Amino acid sequence: MSRMQSDRSNSVRITVRVDEDLKDRYKSSVDSMSDDLREHIRDAAGRATEGANVPEDDRLARAYRLLERNSTFDNRIDVDVAENLLAQELGMNKAVVRTSVTRKLETLGYLAPKWGTFAVKPLDE
């Protein structure tokens, strides 16, 4: 598996049409067209949310984006699931996550506890 390629169980195919000459020139300028395009899409997606309304603190911004990505269609995520995800992603135990991450996100208005779940503020608000 190439270094940029990951588990394909949750992937989709993107097709684009270009002139054959353009494709050939592009193909000769990169090691792998697929890897290069994946990296470009990741970078572009990251830039799209850089100016979004996210916490200024890098750790809190990372945590918020993780919760926002993993919340349900109605922007909710189970508290235990959220704390486990954050503990794993941030390399902290759940008690530290609760005191130094989720409570701060609540105070800043990015999370609201609702009956065993967090309501996650949508990224575009």
Backbone as CSV, one residue per row, in Angstrom:
resi,resn,N_x,N_y,N_z,CA_x,CA_y,CA_z,C_x,C_y,C_z
1,MET,0.842,-1.171,0.000,0.000,0.000,0.000,0.889,1.237,0.000
2,SER,0.593,2.224,-0.802,1.440,3.416,-0.870,1.317,4.234,0.411
3,ARG,2.221,5.169,0.640,2.251,5.916,1.888,1.029,6.803,2.066
4,MET,0.442,7.307,0.993,-0.710,8.190,1.095,-2.025,7.418,1.104
5,GLN,-1.987,6.195,0.652,-3.199,5.405,0.535,-3.598,4.876,1.905
6,SER,-4.889,4.876,2.190,-5.354,4.379,3.470,-6.441,3.351,3.231
7,ASP,-7.093,2.924,4.295,-8.188,1.972,4.203,-9.237,2.495,3.230
8,ARG,-9.613,1.696,2.245,-10.534,2.129,1.208,-11.992,1.819,1.534
9,SER,-12.277,1.303,2.740,-13.643,0.914,3.066,-14.588,2.114,3.103
10,ASN,-14.059,3.291,3.289,-14.898,4.483,3.370,-14.507,5.494,2.287
11,SER,-14.027,5.006,1.157,-13.568,5.923,0.115,-14.539,5.948,-1.057
12,VAL,-14.429,6.998,-1.842,-15.241,7.144,-3.047,-14.309,7.419,-4.212
13,ARG,-14.799,7.173,-5.406,-14.011,7.428,-6.608,-14.391,8.799,-7.151
14,ILE,-13.397,9.565,-7.544,-13.602,10.861,-8.189,-13.041,10.743,-9.604
15,THR,-13.831,11.137,-10.582,-13.402,11.066,-11.978,-13.360,12.472,-12.550
16,VAL,-12.323,12.741,-13.305,-12.198,14.052,-13.942,-11.747,13.843,-15.387
17,ARG,-12.273,14.638,-16.272,-11.881,14.548,-17.686,-10.946,15.701,-18.019
18,VAL,-9.810,15.350,-18.646,-8.836,16.350,-19.099,-8.320,15.918,-20.467
19,ASP,-7.689,16.837,-21.167,-7.061,16.505,-22.448,-5.984,15.448,-22.216
20,GLU,-5.824,14.573,-23.171,-4.847,13.499,-23.039,-3.434,14.048,-22.856
21,ASP,-3.095,15.106,-23.583,-1.770,15.716,-23.459,-1.537,16.241,-22.039
22,LEU,-2.544,16.880,-21.477,-2.434,17.394,-20.111,-2.229,16.240,-19.132
23,LYS,-2.972,15.185,-19.295,-2.825,14.006,-18.433,-1.418,13.440,-18.531
24,ASP,-0.895,13.310,-19.746,0.444,12.758,-19.933,1.510,13.632,-19.280
25,ARG,1.369,14.944,-19.432,2.346,15.855,-18.799,2.261,15.765,-17.282
26,TYR,1.060,15.701,-16.766,0.867,15.591,-15.317,1.446,14.273,-14.804
27,LYS,1.132,13.187,-15.493,1.600,11.868,-15.086,3.121,11.808,-15.046
28,SER,3.768,12.472,-15.995,5.236,12.448,-16.026,5.859,13.356,-14.959
29,SER,5.061,14.223,-14.351,5.614,15.157,-13.358,5.455,14.681,-11.911
30,VAL,4.744,13.570,-11.694,4.530,13.065,-10.330,4.863,11.582,-10.262
31,ASP,5.145,11.100,-9.058,5.407,9.671,-8.868,4.130,8.856,-9.023
32,SER,3.044,9.374,-8.449,1.763,8.670,-8.501,0.652,9.705,-8.631
33,MET,-0.107,9.635,-9.714,-1.196,10.594,-9.901,-2.219,10.463,-8.771
34,SER,-2.562,9.246,-8.402,-3.558,9.034,-7.348,-3.107,9.618,-6.019
35,ASP,-1.871,9.315,-5.627,-1.360,9.846,-4.362,-1.289,11.366,-4.387
36,ASP,-0.841,11.919,-5.505,-0.740,13.367,-5.626,-2.122,14.021,-5.528
37,LEU,-3.102,13.441,-6.194,-4.464,13.994,-6.139,-5.064,13.856,-4.743
38,ARG,-4.837,12.718,-4.082,-5.331,12.559,-2.703,-4.745,13.638,-1.797
39,GLU,-3.442,13.847,-1.915,-2.780,14.862,-1.088,-3.339,16.253,-1.393
40,HIS,-3.540,16.553,-2.669,-4.099,17.846,-3.052,-5.497,18.037,-2.459
41,ILE,-6.325,17.005,-2.506,-7.688,17.100,-1.972,-7.652,17.298,-0.461
42,ARG,-6.777,16.575,0.236,-6.648,16.764,1.692,-6.229,18.196,2.021
43,ASP,-5.237,18.715,1.287,-4.778,20.085,1.508,-5.887,21.088,1.233
44,ALA,-6.592,20.922,0.136,-7.673,21.843,-0.219,-8.792,21.793,0.810
45,ALA,-9.130,20.607,1.280,-10.179,20.474,2.295,-9.739,21.123,3.603
46,GLY,-8.469,20.982,3.954,-7.956,21.622,5.165,-7.991,23.133,5.067
47,ARG,-7.630,23.671,3.899,-7.678,25.129,3.698,-9.106,25.643,3.756
48,ALA,-10.053,24.836,3.319,-11.455,25.271,3.303,-11.977,25.506,4.709
49,THR,-11.426,24.811,5.709,-11.897,24.997,7.077,-10.961,25.860,7.916
50,GLU,-9.825,26.287,7.362,-8.893,27.097,8.139,-9.507,28.401,8.599
51,GLY,-10.265,29.045,7.755,-10.870,30.309,8.123,-12.213,30.147,8.805
52,ALA,-12.651,28.901,8.962,-13.950,28.647,9.586,-13.899,29.039,11.058
53,ASN,-15.054,29.139,11.632,-15.177,29.517,13.031,-14.811,28.338,13.923
54,VAL,-13.527,28.200,14.207,-13.023,27.136,15.071,-12.240,27.765,16.212
55,PRO,-12.056,27.046,17.309,-11.272,27.593,18.416,-9.863,27.991,17.969
56,GLU,-9.330,29.021,18.592,-7.973,29.470,18.257,-6.915,28.490,18.741
57,ASP,-7.136,27.872,19.877,-6.212,26.888,20.423,-6.159,25.684,19.486
58,ASP,-4.962,25.295,19.056,-4.803,24.214,18.084,-5.404,22.889,18.564
59,ARG,-5.157,22.558,19.829,-5.695,21.297,20.361,-7.217,21.318,20.379
60,LEU,-7.807,22.429,20.806,-9.265,22.534,20.837,-9.842,22.537,19.427
61,ALA,-9.163,23.190,18.490,-9.623,23.203,17.101,-9.601,21.790,16.524
62,ARG,-8.529,21.065,16.802,-8.407,19.678,16.337,-9.514,18.811,16.937
63,ALA,-9.763,19.000,18.237,-10.808,18.241,18.922,-12.178,18.575,18.349
64,TYR,-12.442,19.852,18.160,-13.731,20.278,17.620,-13.963,19.702,16.223
65,ARG,-12.961,19.776,15.371,-13.108,19.235,14.010,-13.368,17.731,14.038
66,LEU,-12.695,17.024,14.933,-12.902,15.582,15.068,-14.343,15.284,15.479
67,LEU,-14.846,16.012,16.462,-16.221,15.794,16.917,-17.224,16.185,15.839
68,GLU,-16.949,17.255,15.138,-17.858,17.710,14.084,-17.925,16.677,12.961
69,ARG,-16.783,16.107,12.592,-16.731,15.082,11.540,-17.446,13.799,11.942
70,ASN,-17.410,13.475,13.233,-17.966,12.209,13.710,-19.366,12.331,14.294
71,SER,-19.932,13.525,14.272,-21.289,13.688,14.794,-22.300,13.173,13.773
72,THR,-23.501,12.907,14.245,-24.551,12.386,13.384,-25.116,13.498,12.511
73,PHE,-26.076,13.135,11.658,-26.694,14.113,10.751,-27.320,15.273,11.515
74,ASP,-27.738,15.044,12.775,-28.333,16.123,13.569,-27.316,16.751,14.529
75,ASN,-26.043,16.580,14.221,-24.926,17.193,14.957,-24.846,16.758,16.410
76,ARG,-25.097,15.486,16.657,-24.971,14.945,18.009,-23.947,13.812,18.014
77,ILE,-23.325,13.665,19.183,-22.396,12.548,19.390,-22.501,12.138,20.849
78,ASP,-22.538,10.839,21.091,-22.598,10.300,22.438,-21.380,10.773,23.230
79,VAL,-21.602,11.166,24.485,-20.509,11.699,25.309,-19.377,10.697,25.443
80,ASP,-19.686,9.430,25.737,-18.627,8.414,25.876,-17.864,8.212,24.573
81,VAL,-18.579,8.170,23.463,-17.928,8.024,22.164,-17.013,9.220,21.910
82,ALA,-17.519,10.417,22.179,-16.731,11.636,21.970,-15.463,11.618,22.820
83,GLU,-15.602,11.278,24.093,-14.440,11.277,24.981,-13.440,10.193,24.602
84,ASN,-13.929,9.028,24.163,-13.014,7.976,23.703,-12.268,8.399,22.444
85,LEU,-12.987,8.990,21.482,-12.330,9.479,20.257,-11.260,10.512,20.585
86,LEU,-11.619,11.461,21.428,-10.672,12.522,21.776,-9.480,11.974,22.546
87,ALA,-9.729,11.060,23.480,-8.628,10.470,24.255,-7.640,9.774,23.329
88,GLN,-8.179,9.020,22.376,-7.312,8.307,21.429,-6.573,9.284,20.518
89,GLU,-7.286,10.247,19.953,-6.686,11.197,19.005,-5.660,12.113,19.667
90,LEU,-5.954,12.555,20.883,-5.082,13.525,21.555,-4.072,12.875,22.494
91,GLY,-4.175,11.553,22.686,-3.230,10.857,23.561,-3.389,11.222,25.023
92,MET,-4.644,11.361,25.476,-4.937,11.718,26.870,-5.891,10.692,27.457
93,ASN,-5.989,10.660,28.782,-7.020,9.801,29.354,-8.339,10.569,29.388
94,LYS,-9.437,9.831,29.541,-10.764,10.444,29.431,-11.011,11.537,30.468
95,ALA,-10.481,11.370,31.666,-10.695,12.382,32.703,-10.044,13.706,32.306
96,VAL,-8.867,13.635,31.718,-8.182,14.845,31.265,-8.921,15.453,30.076
97,VAL,-9.413,14.607,29.177,-10.194,15.091,28.039,-11.397,15.880,28.551
98,ARG,-12.087,15.324,29.543,-13.289,15.964,30.087,-12.970,17.343,30.667
99,THR,-11.883,17.438,31.437,-11.581,18.714,32.092,-10.883,19.720,31.198
100,SER,-10.034,19.247,30.293,-9.244,20.204,29.520,-9.668,20.368,28.062
101,VAL,-10.636,19.570,27.607,-11.065,19.693,26.224,-12.570,19.932,26.129
102,THR,-13.360,18.932,26.518,-14.811,19.078,26.296,-15.416,20.216,27.108
103,ARG,-14.992,20.399,28.339,-15.548,21.519,29.127,-15.158,22.867,28.541
104,LYS,-13.932,22.963,28.016,-13.521,24.218,27.364,-14.322,24.456,26.091
105,LEU,-14.563,23.392,25.318,-15.381,23.545,24.112,-16.815,23.946,24.467
106,GLU,-17.328,23.412,25.587,-18.660,23.818,26.067,-18.668,25.305,26.416
107,THR,-17.670,25.733,27.179,-17.578,27.133,27.603,-17.509,28.068,26.408
108,LEU,-16.801,27.652,25.358,-16.660,28.480,24.156,-17.871,28.393,23.220
109,GLY,-18.816,27.500,23.529,-20.030,27.398,22.730,-19.973,26.425,21.566
110,TYR,-18.940,25.580,21.511,-18.819,24.613,20.424,-19.551,23.307,20.720
111,LEU,-19.778,23.013,21.998,-20.495,21.816,22.422,-21.566,22.212,23.422
112,ALA,-22.663,21.461,23.416,-23.708,21.646,24.425,-24.163,20.259,24.870
113,PRO,-24.017,19.948,26.167,-24.459,18.630,26.637,-25.983,18.523,26.558
114,LYS,-26.468,17.409,26.015,-27.902,17.162,25.866,-28.185,15.688,26.138
115,TRP,-28.629,15.334,27.323,-29.075,13.983,27.655,-28.109,12.887,27.210
116,GLY,-26.893,12.936,27.667,-25.928,11.889,27.352,-25.233,12.045,26.012
117,THR,-25.536,13.134,25.325,-24.855,13.423,24.068,-24.334,14.845,24.117
118,PHE,-23.466,15.138,23.173,-23.059,16.529,22.937,-23.740,16.970,21.664
119,ALA,-24.323,18.139,21.675,-24.753,18.784,20.447,-23.533,19.547,19.959
120,VAL,-23.067,19.235,18.782,-21.857,19.851,18.216,-22.269,20.974,17.290
121,LYS,-21.741,22.163,17.538,-22.036,23.303,16.668,-21.532,22.989,15.274
122,PRO,-22.391,23.123,14.239,-21.917,22.861,12.873,-20.759,23.781,12.501
123,LEU,-19.826,23.269,11.747,-18.614,24.000,11.359,-18.911,25.301,10.659
124,ASP,-19.979,25.370,9.872,-20.254,26.556,9.073,-21.024,27.639,9.813
125,GLU,-21.297,27.465,11.094,-22.012,28.513,11.843,-21.062,29.465,12.517
